[in-house]
Amino acid sequence: MHVLIDEVQLWDGTGSPAKPRTSVEIRNGRIHWIGPASQWQGSRATVRIVDGRARMLIPGLMDCHVHYSSPGGPDWITRFSDPLPEISIRAVELAEASLRSGVTTARDVGAPHGVSIKLAHMARAGEINAPNIRAAGTWIAHRGTYVSFSRHFGEANELRDAIRMEIEAGAELIKVALSGWNEGARPKDAAEIPFSKKLLSVAVEEAHKAGFKIACHANDPASCRIAARAGVDSLEHGMFLEQGDLEAMANNKTFLVPTMSVWDAMLYYAHAVDWHEARKKRAEDLRQGSRLAVMGAVRAGVQIALGTDAGGGAARHGRIAREAELMVECGLEPRDALIAATSSASKLIGEDERGTIEKGKIADLVLLDANPLENVGALRLISAVFQGGRRVA
């Protein structure tokens, strides 16, 4: 497809200032030419023209933490246990909703029954309208912890086997979950977090040896302390990270994916459906800890990538703009929130041909009716979404 996005204000995601009255030519799904609109020398009769006047063009957005197998909402966790046909159909619908919101690439970091892997294959084959999906398969957690539909292990060799099984099933990254014991499961004299630093080091070694990145769920103080120092590629949530943890992450080049939409949605549902006081307090504690962690991450120089945890928490799909707004509320400049959703996210995911608008790169683009560098909420004002040069929304 041959397309010219004409006379648009361009923010290319590289860190350069936005450029006014720019034209972007797309051929065969890639960026063919970028320059001042007055200097384009092609034939308008042979190209599809998209009017970019009074609009801004940005790279396609990337959500580094989604779960398309659940819709989110107040009962999100139970929805992972719905019948498999229902989960599978819903995942397709939610992935399309995500695409319409400007998300052209996503990491699905956990699903039951291998749903995310199948979804990624369908998206890549062009069978569904969906983001370019990097799927983690299912969660890997220590026996006696986390959700029942995880892949559980008890010792190091079982952990290695679990990682190999995920890779053999078609996962493109590894997702592990650190958490405390489930109620009644903790053996006498057992450590608070059984997925220890030593075991996490085994997971990191096994994943990296196979050429895979590893994402780590950590959302209590002890888990954050372990994960920050283990050399994982990304620490997910991290709402109780302390300054020493953040300094360790910066030294290890570990990304933080803060998923602030989790507590933001929880606070809404706490009142909308009248949750009991303990759940309301949990949401407030997450909010306070998360904001401090993100502000501390900025000071410590930790790389931040945007992720909503849509489906994996109360947050619903298609609302990536809200996560960017929450980042800005924590002190990030709108430009830095956009970088977290584009070029920084592409580094974490390993998408070298996406994340910025440069000649030769894949034409994943979002056309907006306002300037998100002035107000990041403009990410809601979508005029068009292009994926591989094809208009998909």
N, C-alpha and C positions, 0 to 999 in steps of 0.2 A: 504494500500500500504506500502511495506517495502522498504525503501531507505537508502543508506549510502552515505553521502557527504564526500568524503575521502580526507585527507591531505590538508585541506583548512586553510587559515588564518581566524580566527573567531573573530569578534567583536560582543559581545553578547548584547550590549545596557544597561548593568547594571552599567556602569562606570568603569569596569575593563579594563585593557589594552588588546589590541588584542593578540590572542594566535596563534602562528604558528603551522603548521602541526597537525591540530586538525581534528577529525572525528566527525560527527553528524549523529546519527542513528534516523530514523523516522519510527514509527509504528502506524498504525491506525490513522494517521493524527496528531500525537503528537510527541514531542521530547522524545525519549526513552533513549538515551545515548549520553553523550558528554565526550570526553577525547582525550588524545594523540593518534594519528593514530596507533602507534605501539602497543597500548594496547587493540584495539578492538578485540574481541574473537569470533565474529560470523562467519558464513559460507558465503563466497562470492558467492557461487553457488546459494544461496537462496535469494539474495538481489540485488536490482538494484543499481549499483555503479555509482555515479556522480563524475567525476574527478574534484577535487578542487585545484589542483596544480596551483600555480601562480594566484590564485583567492582569493577574500575575500567574506565571508558570513556574512550578516547583517540581523537584523530583518526586516520583511516586513514593508514598509513605511506606514505612516498614514497621510492623508491630512485632516486636521480639518476644512476646509472651501472650499467646492465645490458646484456647481450647475449644475448637469448633464442635466438639461432641456434646457440649452443654450450653444452654442459652443464657446462663447467668440468672439473675433475679434472686429473690429471697430464699429459694430452696435449691440453689444451684448444685449442691453436692449430691442430692438424691437423683438428680437428672442424669448423672453418669450411669446410673443403674437401670435406666429405662430399657425396654426391649431393643435389641440390636437393630432391627429394621427402622425403628423410630429414631434412634441415634444417628444412623447412617443418612437418612433423608434429611434430618435436621441439620447435620453437618454441612451438607451441600448448600442448603438455604442460608445458613449463617455465614459461610465463606463468601457467598455472593453479596450479602449485606455488607460484609467487611470491604469487599472490593469497591462497592458503590461509595463507600465513605472515603475512598482515596488510598486504601491499603493495597498496594500492588505486590508486596512480598510480606510473608508472615512466617514466624516460627510457631508451629503447633507443638507445645512442649508437654503433651501428655493426653492420651485417650485410651479408653478400654477397647479391647477386641481388635487392636491394630487399625482402628477407624481412621486415624490421622494419616497413616502411611498409605492406605487406599485412596484417601482424599487427595493426597499430594500427587499420586500417580495419575488420577483422573484429571487434575488440574494441568499437569504437565502434558498430558495427551490432548488437551483441548476439548475434553468431553464435558466440562462444566465451566461456568464463569466463576473464577476464584482467583485469589492471589497466587503468586508463585510461592508454594508452601515448602518449608523445610520441616520435616516431621521427626519427632523424638520417639515415636512409638508409645510405650507406656512408662510410667514412673518406676524407678527402682528404689526400694526402701528397705530398711532393716525389719526383720520379722518382729511383730508386736507393735509396730508404729505405723502412722500415716493411714491412708485409705485402704480398704479391703481389696480393691481391684488393682492395686500395685503389683509389681513383680517383686516378691520378697526374698530376702536372703538372710542367712544367719552367721556365716563366716566368710573369710576372704575368697576362698575358692568358689563358693556359691555366688559371690559378688562378681567375680570374673566371668563365670558362666552366664550370669544374667546379662551382663554387657554384651557378651558374644551372641547371645540369643536375640537381643534387640537388633544388633547389626545384621544378623542373618535374616531377620524378619523384614529388613528394609529400612530401618531407622537411619536418619541422616545426621543425627546428633544424639547424645546420651543425656538423659535427665535423671538426676538422683534427688532424693528428698530426705533432708535431715529434719527430724522432729523428735519430740519426747515420746515416751511410751503411751500407748492407748490405755484408757482406764482399766485397771485390773490386770494389765499385761506385764508390768514391771517385776522382774524377779528380785528376790531379796539381795541387797548389796549391789545391784546393777547400776551402771553409770546413768546419769540423767539422760544423755543422748547416746544410744547404743551405736549409732553410725559415727564412729570415732574419727579423730584426725587420721589415725593409721589406716582405717578402712577407706576413708575418703581419698587418701593418697594412692591406695591400690586402684580405686576407680579412675582417678585422674591418669595414672600410669597406663592402665589398660585401654582407656579411651584414646589417649594421645598416641599410644603405640599403634593403634589401628587407623590413625589419621582422622579421628573424630573429635569434635569439640564437646565439652561437657558443661551442662548448665546445672546449677545446684539450688534447689529450694531451701531457703533458710529464713525462718521468721520468728525466732525466739533468741534471746541473748546468747545462750550457749551454742546454738547452731550457727549463729552469725559469726561467733568467735572462731569456730572450727573452720567454716567455709572460707572465711576471709584469708586464711593462711595456707590453704591447701593447694593453690594454683589452679583452681577451676577457671574456666573461660568466662563464665558469668555467674554472678550471685543474684538469685531471683528474690524479690521482695526486700529483704534486708532491712526491715523496719525497726530493728533494735541494734543496728550497727553503732559501735562507739568509735571514737577518734582513732584509737590504736588499730582497730579492725580496718578502718578506711585507709590508714597509712599502709597497712600490709597489702590491701587490695591494689593500691597505687603502685607499690613496688612489684607486685606480681602481674601487673597489667590485667587485672580482673575487672571486667565490666560490671557495673551495677545496673540492673533492670528493676526500677523501684516499684512499678505497678501500683501507683497511688490511687488509681481508680477503684481498687479493692475497698479501701476504707471509705472512700467518697460515696460509693454505692451503698455500703453497709450502713453508713450514717443516715442515708435516705430511708432505707428499708426499716431501720430500727424504729423509726417513727411512723412510717406509712403502714406497716403491718403490726406495729406494737410489739416488738421483740421484748423479751424479759430483760431486766436491768443488767444482768451479767453480760449479755451479748452487746448491749449498748455501750457498756464500759469497755469491752474488748475493742469495739470500733473506735472509741475515743482514744484508747491507748495506742492503737495502730496509727491513727492520725498523728498524734503527738510524736511518736517515735520515728515515723516515716519522714515527717517534715525535717526533723533534726538530722536524720541520716542523710537526706538529700543535700541539705545545706552544708553538712560536714563533708560530703563527697566532693562538692564543688571546691571547697577550701583545700582539700587534700589532693586535688588533681585526679580523682578517679574518673575513668571514662564512663559516661552514662549513655545507655541506649534505651529508647522508649519501648515500653511494653504495657499493655492494659490489663492483662490477666482476664480478659473477657471470657466468660464461660467457666473459668477456674475459680472465680470468686463471684460476688454479687454483680459485678460489672457486666453489662450487656454488650453485644457486638455492635460495631458500626459507630463507636463513639470515641474514636482516637483523639478528636479535638479536645475532649475533656481532660485526657491525660496530659496533653501539652499545656493546657491552661493550669493544671495543678503544678506542673514543673515551674511555670512562670511565677506562680504564687509563692514558690519556695525560693525565689531569687534568681532563677535562670533568666537570661535575656530571651526574648522570643526567638532570636536567631539561634541560640544554643539549644532551645527546645526543638527547633526544626532540624538542626544538625543531629540531635539525638534520634530523630525519626527518619533520617536519611543517610548521610554519609557515615556517621558513627555506627548506626545500625547495620549498614552494609559490611563494615569491618567485622563486627561481631558475628554476623551470619555467615560471612565468607562469600558475599556477592560482589565480586570485584567489578562486574560489568553493569552494576546498578548502583543507585544511591546518589549519583550526581548527574547533571546534564552536561555531557561533554561529547565531542565528536567521536563517533565509533561505538558509543555505549548503547545498550538496549534502551529503547524509547519508552520507559515507564515514567509517566508524567501526570501531574494533576494541574488543571487550569482552574483558577479561583477568581471569584468576582470581587475580591478585596485583598488587601495586603496583610498577610499574617506576620510580617516583621513589625507592623504597627500594632496589631491586635491579633494574637495567635488564635483567637476564636474564629477568625476568618477561614480557618480550615473547614468550617462547616459549610461555607458558601461555595460549593463545588459546581463549576460549570461543565467540566468534562474530566473523565479519567481515561488515560491511554495506557495500554499494556502491550508491550512489544509493538508499539506503533499503531495498534488497533484501538479504536474508541470503544470502550466497554461500559461507559456510564456517562 
